[in-house]
Amino acid sequence: MANFYAGRGLEGFAAHYLKRAGAEVDHAMLFRQYLLDSGQNILLLPLDAPSSVHDDFELLLKEAHKHEKFMTASIHNIYDAALNAKDYRSVEFLNRLVKDQGTNEKEAAALIKKYELFAGDGQGLYRLDRELALGQN
C-alpha cells in the first residue's frame, strides 16, 4: 500500500502505511517471542503476493479497514480459545494485542472518513496527505 501511494506522489499516505507495516512486524515478533518462550517450534511459510491491485485511493483505504476488521476477529477468536482453555498466560499476552488492534481498526475507519470528507479536490487530498506525513492521523 505504501508503494501504491508513493508511486502517486502521496508521500504522507505512504509514510502512514510504512509505519503501519512496522507495527505489524512488531506484533509478529511479539508472537514469535511468545511462542519461543512457550517452548514451541516456529515454522515460517511463504506468503502469497496480494491478490488484488487497485488504482482507487478510497477503495484501497476500505480494503485496509476490511483487513483490520478481519485481524480483530482473528485475535478475538484466539482470545476466546485461550479463555475457554483457561490459558491465562495467553490471555494476558493477548490483552495488548486486543487493545492495539482496536486502535488500528479505529484509525483505519477514521482515515476513510477523512478521505470522504476532504479528498474530493486536489487541495483537500494534499492537506490530508500532509497531515499523514506529519503523523497527525
Secondary structure, 3 states (H helix, E strand, C coil): CHHHHHCCCCHHHHHHHHHHHHHHHHHHHHHHHHHHHCCCCCCCCCCCCCCCCCCCHHHHHHHHHHHHHHHHHHHHHHHHHHHHCCCHHHHHHHHHHHHHHHHHHHHHHHHHHHHHHHCCCHHHHHHHHHHHHCCCC
